[in-house]
Amino acid sequence: MNRQFEAWLRSGETNLLSLRLERESYIFLRLPKRPGFDYLFAQRQYRGDGALRADDFEYAGIYNAADGLVYDADYALIHAEGLDDTLAERSKGNLLKRLKQDVRALVERRVAGDRGNLAICELTDARSLERLEQYRKYRAPSAARELILGGLTPEDAGFSCHYRPDQWTEDTLLDYLADPLGYAEREAARFWANDGHQAEMLLDFLAHDALAAEYEKLAEDAENPVHTVRRIMEAVAFTDAKTVTVTIHKDGQDFTFKTEASVLRRDCTNTYGTWYIVAADRREFERRFGRSAEYAPGEIVRITYARKVLYEAEN
């Protein structure tokens, strides 16, 4: 923090501060908001350093006397060279993120991964039951696939709290700055006491049950193409190749072509498109198999790069 600026803040003086920085000049004034907190206002100038009658003093931030820091600084102040390089860390957006993280951690600690610690043991409202059914039908299968492809298990996707804080008001922001931990604890208690949030937390456990069931089905189905896709992704993931050579067996014939490696590093869902095949090979692919044809993971026989075999289909 600029020493002159810091000294003025800590002094508690109500006189104006004229501060010349490398690229601009500021005139600051402070107004007490509540004990321990001052609102800062500033006039910014790029020429000269005196007050201008036609310019307004604009809100610049909140000074917290307890720690000597400025919070919720405006954009210009954050980017004022030579003033305080740490201002961005204490923006109101970052403070909101910190509150969200702290409250979620408190709630998750109270739940401790055990649904028996919740205040309810079953879902009764229609909206939550519908959300659970929709998750079972549509999201659980795709989420289980993502776990398989990522080399993860349902244990890696345990309970998580979904607390979302309200936007700051004049009072709540100051209350938080006065006692961040106490404020987070009060928010966690308020969240816990809400029946809707209790249902939301139980829903998270029940959704995890559905995910685990789908994962088990996929993991035990050795013939499911997802396992082939995973092996292909893993084989290409750790090479810096931009293009690789792929050999497929399709419609009773072998065909070798070059394609961008990036398409093989991600989930194809069902088949790989031909858009990423180099132009000459793509034309030959279309001549052999048709313009709308694609190739499936199970049709890939071999993938090579610089004469090195990256992947070979299992017999």
N, C-alpha and C positions, 0 to 999 in steps of 0.2 A: 504494500500500500504506500502511496505517496506520503512522505513524512509530514509535509505541511498539512495535507488533508487529514491525516490521522491525528495530528496534534490538535487541530481545530475541533474534530469530532470528540475527542476525549476531554477537551477543556470544558465542554458544556456551554461555551459562550454563545450568546445569541446574535453577536455581530456578524455581518456578512463576511464571507471568505472570498477573496479574489485569488484565483489559482491559474497560473499559466502553465500549460502543458506543451508538449512538442508541436502538436498540430492545431490546437485550439486553446481557448481560454474559457474559464468558468467563473461565474459568481454564484456562490451557494448561500442559501439561507435555510434555517431550521425552525420548525415549529413543533413544540411538544404535543404528542398525541395522547399518551398516557405515561404514568411513571416508568422511566427506564427506556422509553421509546420516543424518538423524534422522527417526524417526516422531513425529508430533505427535498428542497426545490432548487432548480438551477436555471440560469441563463447561459446559453452556450454561444460563443462567438468565435469566428475564424479570423476576424480582423480587429485588432485592438483588444483591450482588456477592461474597459469601463462599462458600467451599466448603461443600457440603452432604454430610453423611455418607450419606444415602440415595441419592445420585445417583452414577452411574458415569461414569468418564472414557471417552469413546468416540473411536475412531479419527477423526482430522481431516485428515490429509494427510502428505505427505513433504516435508521441507525439504532442498533441495540446496544445500550450502554453496558449491559452485563458482560458481553464478550468483545465489545469494541469493533464490531463488524457491521457492514451494510448489507441489507437483504433487499430482494425485489427491486434491484437496480434497473433503470430503464435501459433500452437498447444502446443509446448513445453513450451512456456512462460505462456500460460493460465493455464497449469497444474503444474507450478513450485510452490512448496509448500513454502509459506511465502513471495511471491512476491507481488501479488495483486489479491485478491479473486474476484474482480469485472470485470476482463478482459473479461470473456466470454460474459458478458452482452453487450459488445461493439465490438463483432466480426462483420466482414463485412456482414455475413448472417443475424445477428440480426438487423444491421443498415438498411439492405434492407427491412426486415419485418416492421421496424418502418416507413420507408418511405412509403411503400405500405399502411399501416394503415392510415397514416396522409393524403396522397393524396386521398384515398377513402373517408375518412371523409369529406374532403373539397368539393369533388364533390357531395357527398350525401347531404351535407348541401345546396349546390347551387340548386340541383334538388328539395329538400324539399318534396319528395314524390309526386310531381306533374309533369306529363309528359308535361304539357303546358309550363314548364320552359325550355324544350329542344329546340334546334335550328331547329329541324325537327318535322313534325307531321305525316309522313307516311314513310313506308319502300318502297324503289324503286329498290334496287339492288337484283339480283336473289339469291345471296348466303344467304342474311338475310331472304328473303321470304321462301327459302327452309328450313332453320334452324327453322323458326317458325312453318312451316307445320310439320316437323319431331317432334318438341316438342309437338304439339297438338296431334299427333297420338300416340306417344310412351311414352314420359316422363310425360306429364300432368296427365294421369290416375294413374300411379304408384306414382307420387308425391302427388296427392290428397289422395291416400290410406295411404301413410306415415303420412300425417297430421291427418287423422282420427284416425289412430292407436296411434299416439302420443298425442292425445287430443288437437291438435292445430287447428288453422284456417288459411285461406290465409292471414289474417291480420298479422299473425306472420311471414310471409315470404314476406315482402315488398321489395321495390326496394333496390338493392345493386350494388355498383360500382365494376367493375371487372378490374380496373387498375392493370397492371403488370409491374413493373419497369424493365429496362434493367440491366444487370450485371454491376457492378462498373468498371469504367476505372480509370487510374491514376488521371485524372483531375476531373471526376465527384465525386469521393469519397472525394477528398479534398474540392471541392465546397460545398458538402453537409455538411461536418464537419464545414466549415467556417460559414454556415448559414442554419441550418436544416429547419427552418420554411420557410425562403425565397425560398429555393430550392424546398420544397414540394409545395409551392404556384405556382412556375413556372411550375412544372410538372403537377399540376392540370390544369393550364391554357392551357398548350400544349395538354393535354388529351382532354379538352373540345373543343378545336378548330379543332380537327380531325373529319372529316365527318364519318369515319368508327366507331369511338367510339360513336358518336351521334346515329348512327344506332344501335349499340350494346345496348345502354341505352334504346332506344325506344323498341327494341326487348325484353328487360327485362320486360317492362311494359306489352307488348302484351302477353308475355308468362305467366305473372301473371294473365291476364284476362282468359287465357285458363285454368290455374290451378284453378281459382275460379269457373269457370263453371263446371269443373269435380268434384270439391269438393261438389258443391251444389247438383249435381246429386246423388253422393254417400250418402250425408247426408240425402237427402229426401227419399232414397230408403231403407226403414226399413227392407226389406227382404234380402238385400245384406249381404252375409256372413261376410263382413268386420266388421260389428257391433258385431257379435258373437265373432270373433277373438279378437276384442278389449276388450270385457268383460272378455274373458279368460286370455288375457295378463295382464290385470289390477288385476285380482283375484290372480294370481300367483306371480306377480311382487314383492310384499312386504312380502313374506315369504322366510325364509332362507333354505327352504326344498331343499334337493338334489333330492329326488324322491317323487312323489305324487301318489295317487291312483285315477285312472280314470275309470269311468263307461260309457260305450257307448251303444247306441241302434243301431244296424246295422243288416240289412237283417232280421228284425223281431225278433231279440233276444238281450238280454242284456249280456254284457261281462265286467268284471272288471279286471283291470290289473294295475301293477305298471310301471311307466315310469319316465325318468329323467325330472325334472321340467323345466330345461333350454329350452327344445324344445317348451314348452308352453308359454315361456316368449317372444318369437319372432314370427314374421309373418310367417305363414305356406304357404301363397299364396293361395293354394287350399286345400291340405290335409296334414295330419301329417304322416310321415313315421314311420315304426315299429322298426327302428334301435335302438331307445332309450328305447324301452320297455325291461324290464329285461328278461333274456334268457328264463326262463321257461314259462313266460306269452307270450313271442313272439312266441314260438313254438305252444302254444295253440291257439293264434290268427291266425296263419297261417293254422292250422288244421281246424279251423272253417270257415275262410273267404277266404283262398287261399294265396299262398306264395307272390303274387304280390299285395295283397290288402293293402290299407291304410285306415285311418279313417278321416272323414271330421269334421270340427268344429261343424257343425250342428248335428252331431251324438253323441257328448259328452253330457251326461246327468248330470254328477256330477263329481266334483274334490274334493278330501278330503286329509287332511294331519293331522296326529296325532288325528284322530277322529273329526276333525273340518272341516266343509264344507266350502271350499274356493269358489266354483262356483257351481251354479245349473242352468240348462237351463230354459229359460223363457217358460211358457206355450203358 
